[in-house]
Amino acid sequence: MNYTETLGMKAKNAEPEIASASTMLKNNALLAISKALTENVDFIIAENAKDLRAAKENGMSEAMQDRLKLDEKRVAGMAKGVDEIIALNDPVGQIIEGFTRPNGLRISKTRVPLGVIGIIFESRPNVTVDAAALCLKAGNAVILKGGKEAINSNKCLGQIMRKAVEEAGLPADIIQVVENTSRETTNELMKLNKYLDVLIPRGSAGLIQAVVNTATVPVIETGTGNCHVYVDSSADLESAVDIADNGKTQRPSVCNAIESLLVHKDCAEKFLPMIEERFKAHNVKIYGCDRTAEILGNGIEKATDTEYATEFLDYIISVKVVDSIDESIAHIRKFGTKHSECIVTKSLENAEKFQRQVDAAAVYVNASTRFTDGGEFGFGAEIGISTQKLHARGPMGLTELTTIKYLINGNGQIR
């Protein structure tokens, strides 16, 4: 039995205990995690500093270093996120519906945990805590495989959480961090059908597609966010500037940040200089179509299909002037990743058309795509943003980490 199989076996052995744990026991374990994070903040920051030093030496971009960094505020935020999960309703055991058949059979459709969940992710060590806490509350065991760039952070967070849940009375093996960062281990995890019930990748488009194309374990596809803002001809341009700027620069390294800006030709001459001026505060690099360059000048780099298809995760954006809302929808259909899309408009007809015809997990009217987030939706911390249609879509909270079981009670019925 190799290293990965050993992790799987341990998780599977621990699964029955967490699956049947009471809400009180799970909440006590989460409370222990929250307290332990706060008490070990210096240790966490010191281990994270090792990862940050390596990141700088390896030439990681500043935006990606920001994803990696942990400080007192972010550790406090992780602890607060765990506290918020404690306050959420436990979905396990919830009766979705019940009915009695003509033969007297009483059938209840109930929520149960998914089982053992594997999560493969990059850079952001807060995912280690968010994912573990959500899986725990939903009654699942979890195996967490972070990237090598965050290995010291992830190992220390795993140690802290395992000790906390064990002290609360649950098996430590309901939370396991993969400490071997080799590609071979990742490939083994993707084929661990004997032990894993589902695999969730979080990170770059390359990572997600590698998992989707390689895994034999069922996969929930998450995260890739080539998100757009379309500024309609009737848009309030001041509001459009705020929405586009927030979507691009508030935190460019996350999946709900925008990567492309579509502007109706009737407002382009006025709007584009306004957003360019706002972007200058962050030195946003603009790739644009010919009409964008005509309006903004020679500083605009030529946008090709490559730029329009790219999730930059940085202070870079592609821009296109379009003739109509239909052209904007066609562009999104061609280049979007079905994550989050936005229209800024005063037209109810166009707003409804955009929301009806754009195929994405979250479609906004006059609001930033940065709200596509489990916390912002009121779900607590999220496991990721699902961009597929089965088994969950959009921000994945506790409910999305469960499946269903039918409970049937009879009094001797036979068929």
N, C-alpha and C positions, 0 to 999 in steps of 0.2 A: 504494500500500500504506500503510495507516494505522499508527499507533503500535502498536496491539495485534497486528495482523497481523505486524508486524516482529518483535515479541517471539516470536510463535508460530513464525515461520520460523527464527529463531535457535535456538530450542529444538529444533525438528524436525531441523535440521542437526546439532546436537550430540548428538542422541539415539543414533545408532549407536555413537558412541565410548563413551558411558557404559554402554549396553546390553551391550557386549562387553568391558567392562573387567574385569580380574581382581579377585578379592577383595582381593589385596594392594594393588593400585593404589587401589581404593575406600577401603580402610582407611587408607592413607597420606594420602589427601585428607581424610578425616574427622579424622585426627590433626592435620593442618595447620589445620583449622577450630578444633578444640579449643584448640590453642596460641594461635592468633590471637585468639580470644575473650578468653583470659586476658591476653594482652599488650596488648589494646586496651580494657581494662575502663574506664579513665577516659574515653576517647572515647565509649564506649557510654553510660555514665551521663550524660555531658554532653549528648548528643543526646536521650536519653530525658527529661532535665530540661526540654527545650524542649516536648516533648509534654505533660508533666505540668503545666507552667505554662498551656498552652492549655486543658487539660482543666479546670483549676480556674476559669479565666476563663469557660469555657462552661458551668459549673455541673454537671459530671459528678459522679455520686454517689461517695461514698468507696469503696464496694465496687468500682465500676468503675475508679476510680483505682488501686485495689490491683491489679487485673488488668493495668493499664498499666505500673505501676512496675517499674523495674529498679534493683537495687543490687548491691553486690559479691557478696553471697550468691546472688542470683538469677543473675547472670552466671556465677558459679562453678558453679551448678546446671545451667545450660545446657551449659557445657563438660563437666561430668561426664556429662550425658545423652548427649552425642556420644561420649564414651569408652565408655559402656555399649553404644552401638550398634556400636562397633568390635568389642566382645567377642561380639556375637550372631552366630549362624551365618548365612551368606549363603544366602538361599533360591534365588537364581538358578542355574539348571542342575540343581537337585535333581530326581532321577527319582522321581516319585510312584508310578508303577507301570510295569511292563513285561510284555509277553506276546508269544507267537509264535502266529500264526494257522495253521490247518491247511495253508494254501498256502505256508507258509514265511516270510511277512512278519513282521518283528520290529518291534513297535510300542512306543514309549516315550512315556509321558506326563510331560512335564517342565515345570518352572517357568521362566517368562520375565518380564521387566519389562512393566508396563502400557504404557509408552511415554513420552508427555508428559502430565504431570499439572498441572492448574490448581487452585489452592487459594485460595478467597476467605474471609477471616477478619476478625475484629474485635478490637480492644483489646490482646490479649495478644501482645507482640512476641516472647516466647519461642517462640511457634508458628512464627515465621519460621525459627528455627534447628532446632527439632524436625522440622518438615516437610521442610526441605531435607536434613537429615542422613538421615532415613529414606528419602526418595526416592532419594538418592544411593546408599545401601547396597543398595537393591533394584533399582538399575540404571536409574532413571528420570530424565528431565529434568523440572524443575519451574518453573512460573511462579507467583509468590506475589503475591496482591493483598490487602494489609492495608487497614484502615480509615484514614481521614484523621487520626484521633486519635493514631495511632502512626507517622505517616509518617516523621518524623525518625529514630526508633529503627529502623524497618524498612530504611530506605535505608542507614543505617550498617552494620547487620548484613549486609545484602546485599553491600555493598562489601567487607567483611572476608572473607566466605565466598568470593566470586568470586575474589578475589586469592589466597586460600589454595588453592583447588582448582586454579587455573591453575599455581601454583608446584609443585603436586604432580604435574602432568602431564596434567590433564584440562581440557576446554574450560570457560572461565568461564561460558559460556551454558547449562550444565546447571542453573545457578541464576540466576533472574532475578526481580527485585522490580519490580512495576509502580509507577512513581513518579508516574503521573497518577492522582489519587484521585477523578476525576469519575465520576458515575453512568453517563455515556455509555461510558466505558472498561470499567466493570463489565459493562454490557449487551453490549458487543462481545466480551468474554472469554467470556460465556455462550453465544455463537454461533460460537465459533472451531473449528468441526468439522473444518476442513481441517488443523488443527495439534494440537488437544487430543484426547487419547484418553479422558480422564475429568476431571470437575470435582468438587471436594470443598468444600462450604461448611462453615465453622465459625463459630459465633457465635449471635446471637439467633434466636428463632423467626421473626421478621420477615425476617431475612436469608436463613435457610435456605429458607423458603417462597417468597421472591422468586426464588431461584435454581432451586428445583424447578419452579416454575410458568413460568419464562421461558426456561431454558436449552434449547438444542437439542443441546448436548454431553451425553453420558451423565453422570448425577449420582449420587454416593453421598451419601445424606442422613445428616447427622450432628448430634449435639449437643443438640437441644432436650430439656431434662430436667425435666419436671414429675414429679418423683420423690416416692414416698410411703413412709412407715413405718406399718405397721398393728400396733398393740399388741393382741395377742390376749388373751382372758380369762384364759389361764393364764400370761401372760408374767411373767418376773422383772422387776418394775417398776424396780428400781435399774438393771438392765442396759438396760431400755427407755429410761430417762432418758438414760443415757450414749450410746446409739445415736442417739436422736433429736437430742440436743444436738450431737453430733459431726456428724451429717448436715446440720444447719441452720447451725451457727455456726462450725465449724472453718474454712470458707472459703465463704461464702454465694454468691459470684459465679461459681461454676463449675457445669457442667451436671450433675455427680453429687451436688450438694447437694440435700437434700430441700426440697420446697415445700409439702407437705401431710402432716398427721398424722391418722390414723384410729385411733380408740380404742374398744374394745369396751365396751358399756354396763356390764358387770359390774365393770370395773376403773376406769372413768372418774372416779368421785368421788375415788378415792385417787390415781390417776396424774396427772390434769390439774394439780392444785395443785403436784405435785412438778416437772413439766416447766416450769410457769410460773415457779417459783422459779429454776430453772436458767437459763431464757431471760432473766431480768431482768438477768443480768450483761452481756448484749449488747443490752439494750433491744429485744428482739424484739417486733415488733408482731403481735398475734394476731387473725385473723379467725376467727370460730367460728359453729357452728350454735346453735340455741336452747338445746339441752341443754348445750353448752359454756358459754354465757353464764350459765345457771342455776348451774353449778358454780363458775365463776370470777368471776362478778360483772359489773357494768356496764362495766368497762374493756375488755370484748371487743367488737370491731366485728362487725357482722353479715356473715356469709359468704354470698355468692351464687354462682351458677354461674360468674360472671366471676372471682371469687377462686379458686375451685377449679380453674379452667382456666389460671391464670396462673403462668408461670415468673418468680418475683419477682427472683431473683439478688440478694437483699438480705436484711436482717434482718427478714423478714416471713414469716409462715406461715399457712396455712389449716388449720382443725381441724374434724373432724366426729366425733361419737359415733355408732357404728353398732351395730345389733342383733346382727350375726352376721358370720362370716368371709365368707359369701356376699355380704353387702351391701358389705363392703370390696372384694371382688374386682370387683363390679359398678361401684363408684365408680371404681376404677382403670381399668377397661375404658372408662369414659365419659370420664375426664379425663386419663389417663396418656398419655405420649408414647412408650411402649415403650422407655424408656431403662433405668432401674434402679428396682427395687421391693423392699421389705423387709417381712418379718413377724418380729415378736418373739413367741416362743411356747415353751412346754414340751411342746406336743402334737405328736408325730411325725405323727399323722394330718393335723393342720391344716397343718403345715409342708410335707408332701408335696402336699397339695391346693393350697396357695398356689403352690408352684413349678410344679405341673402346669398350673394354670388361668390364671395371670397371664401375659399375652403381653408380654414385655419382653426386651431383649438380656441383662440380668443380673437374676436374681431371688435375693435373699438371705434366709437364715434366721439370725437372731440375729447380724447383723453390719452395720456401717455401709455405706450406699451409696457412701460416699466412696472405696471400694476399686475402683470401676469406672474403671480407669486402666491404660494400657499398662504403665507401670512397676510398678505393684502386682501386675499379672498376670504379670510376668516377661517382657514383650515388649520392654522398653526403652521409649524415648519413643514416643508414639503420634501418629498422624496425625489422630485424632479417634475419637469413639464412634459407630459406625454404628447407627442406630435402624431401619434397613430390613432386608429379608431377602435382597436381592441387591445386590452380589455378596459382601458381607461383612457381619457383624453383631457388635456389641460393639466393644471396643478394637481399633483397626486398627494392627497392627504391620507388620513387614517382609513376612510371608507374604501379608497382605491387599493389599500393593502390587504383587503379581505376578498374572499370569494363566497359562494353560497353553498349551503347544504340543505337538502330536503329532509325533514323529520316527519315520519309517517307513523301514526298510531292507529291501531285497529283493535278488534275484539274477536279475532278468529277468521277474518275474511280470507277466502281463497279464490283463485281465478279459474 
